Amino acid sequence: MSSIAPRCVKRTPSPQIELIAEPMSYHSAEWGFFSVVSRHPEKGMLQKSYPLRLLPEVLSAVPRDRDTYVSQAEFTKPNRRVINLARIGLMFVDIDPGQATHLDGDQWAMRCLIACQDEGVPAPSLIVFSGRGVHMKWLLDRPLPRAAIMRWNHAQKCLVQRFNHIGADAGARDASRVLRLQGTINEKSLKRCEVVWEDRDPRDGELVRHSFDTLFDELVEVPRDIYDAQRDAEQEARERHQKRRQSLTLIKGGKYGLRRLGDRQLAWDRLEDLRSLAAMRADNIEGQRMLFLFWATNFLALAQPTKANTLHYEARSLAKEIAPGWSYQDCDLGTTFQKAKAYAQGEKIDFNGRKYPPLYTPRNDTLIQALKITPEEQKKLKTIISKEEAAQRHAERERQRRRLAGMAERSEYLESMAAATEERRKAALELRTKGKTNKEIAEALSIHIKSVSRLLRG
């Protein structure tokens, strides 16, 4: 854990390099896009996305005299929909000042660092004064890909909860979040957004970066291995109850050698499978567009990587991805949007004396039949697979395990046995030509006397 001794940096009015420095610490020059949101004097809030390679040029040209925000994550397409997330290189907490609007940046930095010490959380890499409150940011030693978004969401939720007592905004913790850009003016307070504290390594002067796995273990109440074991135990208990279930249900892992997944992670993986399947059928998806969009939106709502009231924006991006140029009416998915809001509010549906989520949770077989997924297509998917495909993957994993353990395949074993038998047969024939009896041959080769007869006949 890094020291909480504050190293406040007094900054002159922001030159161009100061404006660029803070976003450059968590955005890369790799492929992908980032977004800038700025308030226009007449048109209100406007958003535009740019390639990451243009990051320095864009940030040096954005207006500094008004509310301006930048996305914290990076995306595969020119929008900041969570379904298009490419990677995210930090964790953050947005502190709402509440009644403490009189605090300046240095006072906020001290309050945040004391809270970190009290909560047993490593000091952030950056503390940014937003003009009223602050943003605390923990830079990661390597960006997390989209596949890890469910774990990131869980750790982010736990992180925000640690700072509830100093005003952490529980609604500002999603991966598609934009935060105020350094060097711009907060129009409410007329104060400039600036970095007020940095945690730098004294050896090289670089900002301290954190391992996500280490942060996860420190933020989640139990270590990761215990957390995973508890999750698996809860999953097994749910599986036992769901054997009696007659309605549509999410198939759970563990059977046929499948890895057990949490409900949200499984829903996210199902969404990824549907996107892959839609890409495979890009040339012949005309009559299945709405079916794909319905199931994709349903699983996105189950995964909950973003707020339910923004689900319609995500659905529009999914529609453009599934069938470019295709548009649909929001009312076509009105029921799904309503169910997503109910699910987010914790509502349940009674069925056969038990409570279930209001969203649809189909079995694998249901999805395979509804979407007519072929065995060839299943080989390219992760979770939407038949029992036969799951069994084949399990057999392959077992073969790989045996190879790593130094165990021979059955065919290799039979070949080696046949070669050894042939060698013994030649030795037995050679001994026979020398006038040896079966008993003498058996003793010489350390085999049973009956085996000698079989070898000589073979």
C-alpha positions in Angstrom: 0.0 0.0 0.0 1.4 3.4 -0.9 1.9 6.1 1.7 -1.0 8.5 2.2 1.4 11.4 2.9 0.0 14.0 0.5 2.2 15.4 -2.2 0.0 18.3 -3.4 1.1 19.8 -6.7 0.5 23.5 -7.1 -0.3 24.2 -10.7 -0.2 27.4 -12.7 -3.2 28.1 -15.1 -3.3 25.1 -17.3 -0.9 25.2 -20.3 -1.6 22.7 -23.1 0.6 19.9 -21.6 -1.2 20.1 -18.3 -4.6 19.7 -20.1 -3.3 16.5 -21.8 -1.4 14.9 -19.0 -4.2 13.4 -16.9 -6.2 11.6 -19.6 -2.9 10.3 -21.1 -2.2 8.4 -17.9 -5.1 6.0 -18.5 -5.7 6.3 -22.3 -3.4 4.5 -24.7 -2.4 5.1 -28.3 -3.7 1.7 -29.3 -6.6 1.1 -31.7 -10.0 2.2 -30.5 -12.0 5.3 -29.7 -12.6 7.7 -26.8 -15.4 10.3 -26.3 -15.6 13.9 -25.3 -18.8 15.5 -24.0 -18.9 19.4 -24.0 -21.6 21.9 -23.3 -22.5 24.0 -26.3 -23.9 27.5 -25.5 -27.0 26.9 -27.7 -27.3 23.2 -28.3 -26.7 21.9 -24.8 -24.5 18.9 -24.2 -22.8 17.5 -27.3 -20.8 14.3 -27.6 -18.3 13.2 -30.2 -15.9 10.2 -30.4 -12.4 10.2 -31.8 -9.7 7.6 -32.6 -7.2 7.2 -29.7 -4.4 8.2 -32.0 -5.8 11.7 -32.1 -6.0 12.0 -28.3 -3.4 14.8 -27.8 -4.7 16.9 -30.7 -8.3 16.6 -29.6 -7.7 17.3 -25.9 -5.6 20.4 -26.7 -8.4 21.8 -28.9 -11.4 21.2 -26.7 -13.0 24.3 -25.1 -11.7 25.0 -21.6 -14.1 27.7 -20.6 -17.1 25.4 -20.1 -18.2 22.0 -18.8 -16.2 19.3 -20.7 -15.9 15.6 -19.9 -13.9 12.7 -21.3 -14.7 9.0 -21.3 -12.6 6.9 -18.8 -12.7 3.7 -20.9 -11.9 2.9 -24.5 -14.2 1.6 -27.1 -14.2 -0.5 -30.3 -16.6 1.9 -32.1 -17.1 5.7 -32.1 -19.6 5.7 -29.2 -19.3 4.9 -25.5 -21.8 2.1 -25.3 -20.7 -0.6 -22.9 -21.3 -3.3 -25.5 -18.6 -1.7 -27.5 -16.1 -1.6 -24.6 -12.5 -2.4 -25.7 -10.6 -1.9 -22.5 -10.5 0.1 -19.3 -7.3 1.0 -17.5 -8.4 2.4 -14.2 -10.9 2.3 -11.3 -12.5 5.5 -10.0 -14.8 7.0 -7.5 -16.8 10.2 -8.1 -17.2 12.2 -4.8 -20.3 14.4 -4.6 -19.5 17.4 -2.4 -23.0 17.5 -0.8 -22.8 20.3 1.8 -19.0 20.5 1.6 -18.8 22.7 -1.4 -16.6 25.1 0.6 -13.6 22.7 0.5 -10.8 23.4 -1.9 -8.8 20.8 -3.8 -6.1 20.4 -1.1 -8.7 19.9 1.6 -10.5 17.3 -0.5 -7.2 15.5 -1.2 -6.5 15.2 2.6 -10.1 14.0 3.3 -9.8 11.4 0.6 -6.4 10.1 1.7 -7.6 9.8 5.3 -10.7 7.9 4.1 -8.4 5.5 2.2 -6.4 4.8 5.3 -9.5 4.3 7.4 -11.0 1.9 4.8 -7.7 0.0 4.2 -7.7 0.9 0.5 -4.5 1.8 -1.3 -4.1 5.5 -2.0 -5.3 6.5 -5.5 -2.9 7.3 -8.3 -4.6 10.6 -8.9 -7.0 12.9 -7.1 -8.7 15.3 -9.5 -10.6 18.4 -8.1 -13.7 18.8 -10.3 -14.5 22.3 -9.2 -16.9 21.1 -6.5 -16.1 17.5 -5.5 -13.3 15.2 -6.5 -12.5 12.1 -8.7 -10.3 9.5 -7.1 -8.6 7.3 -9.7 -6.6 4.1 -9.3 -4.6 3.4 -12.5 -4.1 -0.3 -13.4 -0.8 -1.8 -14.4 -2.4 -3.2 -17.5 -5.8 -2.4 -19.1 -8.6 -4.9 -18.5 -10.4 -6.2 -21.7 -14.1 -6.4 -22.2 -14.2 -10.0 -21.1 -13.3 -8.9 -17.5 -16.1 -6.3 -17.3 -18.2 -8.3 -14.8 -15.3 -8.6 -12.3 -14.4 -5.0 -12.8 -18.1 -4.0 -12.1 -18.1 -6.0 -8.9 -14.8 -4.5 -7.7 -16.0 -1.0 -8.7 -19.2 -1.5 -6.7 -17.2 -2.5 -3.6 -14.8 0.4 -4.1 -17.6 3.0 -4.2 -19.3 1.5 -1.1 -16.1 2.1 0.8 -16.4 5.8 0.3 -20.2 6.2 0.8 -19.5 8.1 4.0 -17.7 11.0 2.2 -20.2 11.3 -0.6 -19.3 8.7 -3.2 -21.8 8.7 -6.1 -23.2 5.2 -6.4 -24.7 6.0 -9.8 -21.4 7.1 -11.3 -19.4 3.8 -11.4 -20.1 2.2 -14.8 -17.5 1.7 -17.5 -19.1 4.1 -19.9 -18.9 7.0 -17.5 -17.4 10.4 -18.5 -15.7 12.5 -15.9 -14.8 16.2 -16.0 -11.6 16.9 -18.0 -8.6 18.5 -16.4 -8.1 22.1 -17.2 -11.7 22.9 -18.0 -14.1 25.2 -16.0 -16.9 23.9 -13.8 -19.7 26.2 -14.8 -21.5 25.8 -11.5 -18.7 26.9 -9.3 -16.6 28.7 -12.0 -13.5 26.8 -10.7 -11.0 25.0 -12.8 -10.8 21.2 -12.8 -7.2 20.2 -11.8 -5.1 17.4 -10.4 -4.5 18.1 -6.8 -2.6 15.0 -5.7 -0.5 12.4 -7.5 1.1 9.2 -6.1 4.4 8.8 -7.9 7.1 6.2 -7.5 10.1 7.9 -6.0 12.4 5.7 -8.0 11.4 6.8 -11.5 8.8 9.5 -10.9 6.1 7.6 -12.7 2.5 7.4 -11.4 1.9 4.4 -9.2 -0.2 1.7 -10.9 -2.0 -1.1 -9.2 -2.6 -4.8 -10.0 -6.4 -5.3 -10.6 -6.2 -8.8 -8.9 -4.6 -7.2 -5.8 -7.2 -4.4 -5.7 -10.0 -7.0 -6.2 -8.7 -9.0 -3.2 -8.5 -5.8 -1.1 -11.9 -4.5 -2.0 -14.0 -7.6 -2.0 -14.7 -8.7 1.6 -13.2 -12.1 1.1 -10.1 -13.1 -0.9 -10.7 -14.1 -4.5 -10.2 -17.9 -4.0 -12.8 -17.9 -1.1 -15.0 -15.5 -3.1 -15.0 -17.9 -6.0 -15.6 -20.9 -3.7 -18.6 -19.2 -2.1 -19.9 -18.2 -5.5 -19.6 -21.8 -6.7 -21.4 -23.1 -3.6 -24.2 -20.7 -4.1 -24.4 -21.7 -7.7 -24.6 -25.4 -6.8 -27.5 -24.7 -4.4 -29.3 -22.8 -7.2 -28.8 -25.7 -9.6 -30.3 -28.2 -7.2 -33.4 -26.0 -6.9 -33.7 -25.4 -10.6 -34.0 -29.1 -11.4 -37.7 -28.7 -10.5 -38.1 -25.7 -12.7 -40.3 -26.1 -15.7 -40.0 -22.5 -17.1 -37.0 -21.2 -19.2 -33.8 -21.0 -17.2 -30.1 -20.2 -17.6 -28.2 -23.5 -17.9 -25.5 -23.5 -15.1 -22.0 -24.5 -15.4 -20.2 -27.5 -13.8 -22.0 -30.1 -15.8 -20.2 -31.8 -18.7 -16.9 -30.2 -17.5 -18.2 -26.6 -18.0 -16.7 -23.8 -15.8 -19.3 -22.5 -13.3 -20.2 -18.9 -13.9 -22.1 -16.3 -11.9 -25.4 -15.3 -13.4 -24.2 -11.9 -14.6 -21.0 -13.3 -16.1 -23.0 -16.0 -17.8 -25.4 -13.5 -19.2 -22.6 -11.3 -20.5 -20.9 -14.4 -22.2 -24.3 -15.3 -23.8 -24.4 -11.7 -25.2 -20.9 -12.1 -26.6 -21.9 -15.4 -28.2 -25.0 -13.9 -29.8 -22.8 -11.1 -31.2 -20.4 -13.6 -32.6 -23.2 -15.6 -34.1 -24.7 -12.5 -35.7 -21.3 -11.7 -37.3 -21.2 -15.3 -38.7 -24.6 -14.8 -40.3 -24.0 -11.2 -41.5 -24.9 -12.1 -45.1 -28.1 -14.0 -44.1 -29.7 -12.4 -41.0 -32.5 -10.5 -42.7 -35.3 -12.6 -41.1 -33.7 -13.0 -37.7 -32.6 -9.4 -36.8 -35.3 -8.8 -34.2 -34.9 -12.2 -32.7 -31.1 -11.6 -32.2 -31.7 -8.1 -30.9 -34.4 -9.3 -28.4 -32.1 -12.0 -26.9 -29.0 -9.8 -26.9 -30.8 -7.0 -25.1 -32.3 -9.4 -22.6 -28.9 -10.8 -21.7 -27.4 -7.3 -21.6 -30.1 -6.4 -19.0 -29.3 -9.6 -17.0 -25.6 -8.8 -17.0 -26.3 -5.2 -15.7 -23.0 -3.6 -16.9 -24.9 -0.3 -17.3 -28.1 1.3 -15.9 -31.5 0.0 -17.0 -32.6 3.5 -18.0 -29.8 3.7 -20.6 -30.5 0.2 -22.0 -32.3 1.6 -25.1 -29.1 3.4 -26.2 -27.2 0.1 -25.9 -29.9 -1.7 -27.9 -29.6 0.9 -30.7 -25.9 0.2 -30.9 -26.6 -3.6 -30.9 -29.1 -3.1 -33.8 -26.5 -1.3 -35.9 -24.0 -4.0 -35.2 -26.4 -6.9 -36.0 -27.6 -5.4 -39.2 -25.9 -2.2 -40.4 -28.5 0.3 -41.8 -31.4 -1.4 -39.9 -33.5 0.7 -37.6 -36.3 -0.4 -35.2 -38.8 1.3 -32.9 -38.0 1.4 -29.2 -41.6 0.2 -28.6 -40.6 -3.1 -30.2 -38.5 -3.8 -27.1 -40.7 -2.0 -24.7 -41.5 -5.0 -22.6 -37.8 -5.9 -22.3 -37.0 -2.4 -21.2 -39.7 -2.5 -18.6 -38.6 -5.9 -17.3 -35.0 -4.6 -17.1 -36.1 -1.7 -14.9 -38.0 -4.0 -12.7 -35.0 -6.4 -12.5 -32.7 -3.4 -11.5 -35.2 -2.5 -8.8 -35.0 -6.0 -7.3 -38.5 -7.1 -8.4 -39.2 -10.9 -8.7 -41.9 -13.0 -10.4 -43.7 -15.8 -8.5 -43.9 -19.0 -10.4 -44.8 -22.4 -8.9 -44.3 -21.0 -5.4 -40.8 -19.6 -6.2 -39.4 -16.2 -7.2 -37.6 -15.6 -10.4 -36.2 -12.6 -12.3 -38.7 -10.8 -14.5 -36.3 -11.2 -17.5 -36.1 -14.3 -19.7 -33.5 -16.9 -18.7 -33.6 -19.6 -21.4 -31.8 -23.0 -21.5 -29.1 -23.6 -24.0 -31.4 -26.0 -26.0 -34.0 -23.3 -26.2 -31.6 -20.8 -27.7 -30.1 -23.4 -30.1 -33.6 -24.3 -31.4 -34.8 -20.7 -31.6 -31.8 -19.5 -33.5 -31.2 -22.8 -35.3 -27.5 -22.8 -34.3 -25.7 -25.5 -36.2 -22.9 -27.8 -34.6 -20.4 -26.0 -36.8 -21.4 -22.6 -35.4 -21.4 -23.9 -31.8 -17.7 -24.8 -32.2 -17.0 -21.0 -32.4 -19.2 -20.1 -29.4 -18.3 -20.0 -25.7 -21.5 -20.9 -23.8 -24.4 -21.4 -26.1 -23.6 -25.0 -26.9 -25.3 -28.4 -26.9 -24.6 -31.2 -24.4 -22.8 -33.1 -27.1 -20.5 -30.1 -27.9 -19.9 -29.6 -24.1 -18.9 -33.3 -23.8 -16.5 -33.1 -26.7 -14.8 -30.0 -25.2 -14.6 -31.8 -21.9 -13.0 -34.8 -23.6 -10.5 -32.5 -25.3 -9.6 -30.8 -22.0 -9.1 -34.2 -20.4 -6.7 -35.1 -23.3 -4.8 -31.9 -22.8 -4.6 -32.6 -19.0 -3.2 -36.1 -19.6 -0.6 -34.8 -22.0 0.5 -32.2 -19.5 0.7 -34.9 -16.9 2.9 -37.0 -19.1 0.2 -39.6 -19.7 0.1 -41.2 -23.2 -3.0 -41.3 -25.4 -4.7 -44.7 -25.8 -3.6 -45.0 -29.4 0.0 -44.2 -28.4 -0.3 -46.7 -25.5 -1.5 -49.4 -27.8 1.2 -48.8 -30.3 3.9 -48.9 -27.6 2.4 -52.2 -26.2 2.4 -53.7 -29.7 6.0 -52.7 -30.3 7.0 -54.2 -26.9 5.2 -57.4 -27.7 6.9 -57.7 -31.1 10.3 -57.2 -29.4 9.5 -60.0 -26.9 8.4 -62.3 -29.7 11.7 -61.8 -31.6 13.6 -62.5 -28.4 11.5 -65.7 -27.8 12.1 -67.0 -31.4 15.8 -66.3 -31.0 15.9 -68.3 -27.8 13.9 -71.1 -29.4 16.4 -71.4 -32.2 19.1 -71.9 -29.5 17.2 -74.9 -28.2 15.7 -73.3 -25.1 12.5 -74.8 -23.7 9.3 -72.7 -23.0 10.2 -72.7 -19.3 13.7 -71.4 -19.9 12.4 -68.8 -22.4 9.8 -67.6 -19.8 12.5 -67.3 -17.1 14.8 -65.4 -19.5 12.1 -62.9 -20.5 10.4 -62.7 -17.0 7.0 -63.6 -18.4 4.5 -66.4 -17.7 5.2 -69.8 -19.4 1.7 -69.6 -21.1 2.8 -66.3 -22.7 5.7 -68.0 -24.4 3.4 -70.2 -26.5 1.3 -67.1 -27.5 4.4 -65.2 -28.5 5.8 -68.1 -30.6 2.4 -68.6 -32.3 2.1 -64.8 -33.0 
